[in-house]
C-alpha cells in the first residue's frame, strides 16, 4: 500500500514508523477488513470502543482469540510488541483458545489462570511450574499488563490509599483502595479523563483522553489485590481511639482486621464514564467475576453512570448482573443540565424512562446518587422533588456531601441539612437513603476528586 493511500475500508489511518509487520483488524468490524496493510493501522470510528484495535501478527494470527483487543496507543509505545497480547485482556475461555491456537493442551489453562489471579504473578519468573513450550509462547506473544505505581499516598483517616498508576502510553489514572468494617473496596477507573463534564467533578474538569482497555481495568483490581496480599503485613493495627482526619497526624495505612486482606468489592466510580466504554467495561467485569479467579460476585460490583441512556437500556436488555448507580444530582431538567452537561443529550425524562425500563426488566433496584451542595440542591423542597421523581420506582438514594475540587466553588451541605433531606425521603416518600462515608478527602480520593494533574 502506498504511503499516501487510505485503506479501502474508508477508515482514517495512522502511520506507525518502524512497524511494517502487522496485520490489524479494526475493533468490531467485519472479517474482510483483516488484511495486510503494510505499516498502516485502521482505527475504529465508533464512539464506544474508540481507540481500540485488534492486532494480529503474521506469524501468530491464528493463535489469537477472536475477541483479543489491545489499546491502539499501547500497541506501539514503550516496548510493547504490536502483536503482544495483554493477558489481563483474556477471559479464561479465551486463554484456552489461545493455547489451542498454539497447538498446546488446554489442560494448562487452570495453572496459568491460577498464577494470574490467585498467585497474582506479575511475570513469567513468578510462574515456575509452567511447561517450557507454553512459557516460550507466552514470552514471545504476550505480556503482563501490570500497571506500575507512579505515586501512592495514604489518607489521615487510616483507611484509604490512592494509587497513581502509569499506563503503557504514558497516560496515568487513579485507583483507590478503601477499607470498611468487614470488607475492602477498590474504586477503579474506566477512562483516562471523562467526556461527561460534570461541573463539580475533577475528572470531568480534566477532560477526556481515551478509553481504557479491559485489561487496563482488570489490572487495577489485580493491583489492589496484590497490595492487600503482599503488603498488608506491613501495616500497623488501627489505633484504639481514632481521631477525625482533620485532627489526626499523618499515619500509615492500617488493617481493620487481620482477615481483611482480600479484595471483596469493586465500584466503577473512578475516572471516566463506564457506560461510555461499555464493551471494555463489561469484558473486564466478566474476567473479574470468574469464580476461579478474583471471584468478585455480581452483588459486589457497582457501576455508576452519569445517565448514559443507551448504556442503561443495553444493561437492561442484556440483564447484566451488577448493581447500577445513577448520578442524579437534580430533579428538574434545567437544574440537572446546569450540573451535568450530559443531561442536554439525555434529558431527565428520557433518563427516568430508561431507569424504569431497567428496573422492570431486571427486577433490580437502582441507587440514585445525589451530591449535596449547600444552597443549591440540599433544601427540603429539593428532597420532596426527589421523592416525587422516584415515586413508584425501586430506589435507594445515596447522599454525597460535595467533595472539594479546584474547578468548582460550591460547598458541601451541612450535617443537619443532610439529615433533614433523609428525613423527608423516609417519612414522606418511604424511600431509603444513606449518607456516603467520607473517605480520603484529604488526599483527593473522595467521590468526584480523582484526576491527574501531571499527565506525563
N, C-alpha and C positions, 0 to 999 in steps of 0.2 A: 504494500500500500504506500502511495506517495506521501511525502511529508506534508503536503498541503491539502490532502483529501480528508473527507469525513466518512466514517463507516456507513454503509448503506442503510443501516438501521435508522439513520436520521438523528441519532443521539449526539450531543456535543461530546467532544473527546478532549483528553488532556495528554500531552506528550510526556512520557516518563523517561528521561535520559538514562541510557545505560541498561535498560531492561527490555531487550528485544525478544526474550524467550518466554513469553507468557501467552496463554490462551484464555482470555477473560470472557465472562458472561455477565451481562447487566442483571442485577438482582430483580427477580420477579418477572423477567421477560421470557419469551419463548425459546425453545431449544435451538431454532435455526440461527439465533444470534451468536451461538457458540461457534467461533471460527477463529482461525489465526488472523491477527490484525497487527502484526509487527510490534512496534513499541507504542501502540495506542491503547488506551483503556476507556471504554464507554462507561459513562456514569449514569445511574438511574435518575430520571427526571421526576419520579413520583415524590409527593410530599412526605408520605410515610415510607421509610426505608431509604430516603435520600442520602446519598453519600455512602451507600453500602454496595459493594460489588461482590460477585462470586468469582474467584480466580482459580484457574487450573493451569498447572504447568504441563508442558508437552509430555514429560516423562512420567507424570503421575496422575494424569487426568482421570483415568478410570478408577483410581483408588479413592477419589474424594466422594464423600456422601453428597446426595443431591442438594441438601439444604445448607451446605457449608458456606458461611459468609464471614468475611473479614472486612475491616474498615478500609475504605479507599485511601484514606490518609495514612493509616498504619502500615499498609502493604509495602510502601516503598521508602520508609524512613527508618533511621536508626538501626540498620542491620537486619530488619525483619525481611525474610525472603518473600518474593511475590507470591509463591505458591505455598507458603508456610501456613499451616492450619493452627489457629489458637485452640488448644484442647478444651478450654472453657467454653468454646462455642458449640460443642457437641453434646447431644443427649447420649444416654447410654446406648440406645439403639443405633444412633449414627456412628458411635465409636465402633460398634460391632460391624457396621457396613464398611467402615474404613479398613478394618483388619481383613475382612473378606476380600475387599478390593486389592489388598496386598498379598492375597493368597496365604494368609495366616489364619490359624484356627481362632474362631471367636471365643473359645474357652478361656482365652487370656483376658477378655474384657473385664470380668469381675476384679481381677487382680489390679489391672490398670486403673479402673474406676475407684477401687478402694484406696489406692495410693493418692489419687487426686482429691477425694472428698472425705475420706476418713483419716488417712495419714496426713492429708494436707501437704503433700510433697510439692516442692516448688522447682524441682529439676530432676533430670534423669538420674543424677547421682543419689537422689533420695529414694530411688526405686531399684534396689539391688537385686530383687528376685525376678525381674523381667527377663524373658528369654532373649538371647543375643540378637536373633533376627528381628524381633519386634523392637528392641532397643535401637538397632541400626536404622530401621524405617522411621521411627519417631524422631531420631536425631536429624535426619535429612529433611523430613516433610512436615514437621510440627514444631511448635514452640509453646512454652508455658506463658500464658498471658498474665503473669504476675504483675501487679501494679506497685512499683516501688513507692515508699513513703518519702515525699519531698519535705514534709514537715508534720509534726503532730504536737498537739497541745492538750493539756488537761484542765478541766474546769475546777474552780474552787469548790464546787458543790461535791466533788469527790466521786461522782457517779457518771461523768460524761467525758469522753475523749473524742477529739476531732482529728481526722487524718486528711492531709492534703496529698492526694495520690497523683502520680505522674503517668500520663498516657504515652504511648509509643511515638506519637507525632509531636510531642512537646506540650500539648494541652494538659490542663490539670482539672481535677474535680475534687469535691469534698464528700467525705463519708463520716458518719457519726456513730459511735458506739455508746449506748446508754444502758445503764443498769437500773433495774427496778426490783422490788422485792419478789423473788421467785422467778425472774426472767431477765434475759439480756436481749436487747433490741438493737438492730442495725438500721440506720436511716441511710438509704443508698440513692444514688443519683441515676438518672436515665438519659441525660443530655449534658453536653458542655454548654452551660448557659441555658436560656429559656426564651422562647419566642412569644410567650403569652403577655409579658409586660405588666404584670400586676404592680401597681404603683408603690406598695409598701413592702415588696419582696426584693431582697438584694439580688437574687438570681435573675429576676426579671429586669432589674436595673442594669445588669451587666450585659444583657443582650444574648442572642443565640449564635452559637458557632457550629455545632453539629450534633447528630445523634450519637449515642454510644452503641456499640455492638452488644449482642447478647453476652459474649464472652467478657466484655468490659464491665457489664452489670454483675454477672456471676462473680467475677474476680473481686469485687468489693465485699461480697458476702464471705468469700473464701478468706480475704484479708482479715476481716473481723474474727472469723472462726479461728484462724491461725493465731491471731493475737491472744485470744482467750485461752487457747490450748497451750501455747508455748511461753506466754508472758505472765499469766495470772499468778504464778508462784512468786513473782517479784513484787506484787502489790501488797502493801501492809493492810491489816484489817481495818474496818471502819472505826472512827472514833466513837467512844461510848456516848458522848454528848455533842453531836454535830451541830455546828452553828450555821446560820443562814449564810449564803455565799458572800454577801456584802461585808459581813463581819468576820469571816474566817480567813486566815492567812493562806497563801498558796500551799497546796499539799498534793501528794501523789494520788493517782487514781487507785481505788481500792475495790475489793470484792464486797458484796453484800453478804454472801455466804460462801462456804467452801465449795458448794455444789454448782455455783453459778459460773461455770466455765464452758458452757455450750451455748452457741447462738440458737435462740428459740423463736425469735420474731424478726420479720422484715417489714419495714414500712418504706414504700416507694414514695417518699416525701422529700427527697433531697433535691439536688439541682435538676431542673428540667420538668417537662410535662410528659408523664409516662404514656398517655394516650396519643400524643403526637409521634411517638416512637413505638407504635403498637406492636408490630411484628417482633422486633428485637426484645421488647419487654416480656411478651408472652413466651417467647422461646426461652428466655432466661428463667422465667418462673417455672417452666416445665423442668428445666435442669435442677433448679434449687429444690423443687418438690420431690424429686426422685427419692423413694423410701430407702434406697440402698446407698444414698449419698448424704447430702446435707439434711435431707429428710425434714424440710420445713413444710408442715401441713398447710392445707388451704386456709384453715382457720387462723393461721399465724402469719398470713401475708395480707397487708393492707396497701391498696393503691389509691393515691389521692390525685384527683383531676380538678382542673380549674373549670371544667364543664365542656369538654370536647364532645359535643353531641354525637357525631358519627362513631366515636370510640365507645361511648356508653351503650349505644344501640348495638354495636358489634359485640360487646361484652355480653349483652342480654341474649343475643342470637346464639352465641357460642356457649352460653351458660358457663362461663369461666368460674371455677370455684375459688373465690377470694373475697376479701372484704373491700367494698368500694366506699371511698370518702369523696364527697363533692364539696369544693370550696365555694361557699355561697356568699357570705360577707355582706349581702344586702338583699332586701326583699322587694325592691322595685327595680325596673329595668334602668331607669335613669341613675339611681344611686349605685347600682352594680356596675354599670358601664363606666362610671367615674373611677371606680377602684380596680376593675378588671376589664381591660380593653377587649379581651376575647368575647365579652358579652355583646359587643357590637356585631360580631359574626354569628354567635349563637345566643340569641336573645333569651331572656329569663323564661318566657312562656315555652319556648322550644326545649330549653334545658329541663324544666319541670316535667314536661310531657315525656321526655326521654327517661327521666328518673322513674316516673310512674310505670313506663313500659318495662324498665329494668326490674323493678320490684315485683311487678305482676308476673313477669316471665320466669324469673329466677326464684321468687319467694324469699328473697333476701332483703334485709333492712339496709338502708344507706346511712352512713354517718355524714351529717352535714356540718361542715366546718365554718365557724363564724369568728373572724378576727375582731376582737372588741377594741375599738378605737374611741378614746374618750371624746365625748361631744359630737361624734359623727354617726355611730351606729350602736350605741350602748344604752339607749333610753328605754323606758317602759313601753313607749309606742313602738319602738323597733322590735322589742320582744314579742309584742302582740302581732305585729306584721309577719314575723317569722312563724308564729303559731298558726296564723290563718293560711300562710303559704303552704305549710307542711301538713295541714289538716287532712286526715284520711290516709296518709302515707305511713308505711312502716319506717319510722325515722328515729334517729338519735342525734342530738345537737352537741357538737364538740366546741366549746367556747375557748378561744385562744387569746388571752391578753396580748396586744400588739408587742412584738419584739422590736427593739430599735435597729434601724438601718441608716446608712449615711444619706440615702437619697430620699428619705421621707421624714417629714417633721411632726407627724402625729404622735400622740402619747397613748400608752396603754390605759385601759379603763381602770377605775378604782375597784378595790375588792368588794365594797358594798354594792356598786353598780352591777358587778358580775353576779352577785348573789340575788339581787332583785331580778335580773334577767332570767336566771334559773327558776326563781320562784314563779314568775309569770308563766313560763313554759310548762312547768309541772302542775301548778294549781288550776290554771285556766284552760290549758290545752292537753294536759296529760301526756306531754312529750318529755321523755327522759333526756337529761343533759349532763355533761361533765365539764369541768374546767381543767384544761390540759395542764399537767405538771410542767413547770418551767425548769428546763434543764439546759445547762451550758450557755446561758445568756452572756456571761462574762467573756466567753471565747467565741462569740458569734456562731454558736452551734445550735441555736434555737430555731423554731419554725420561722421560715422566711428570711433567715440570716445567712444562709450558705451562699458563697460567691467566691470567685477567685480574682483577687486584685492584681496579682502578678501573674499574667497569663503565660509567661515564658520563663 
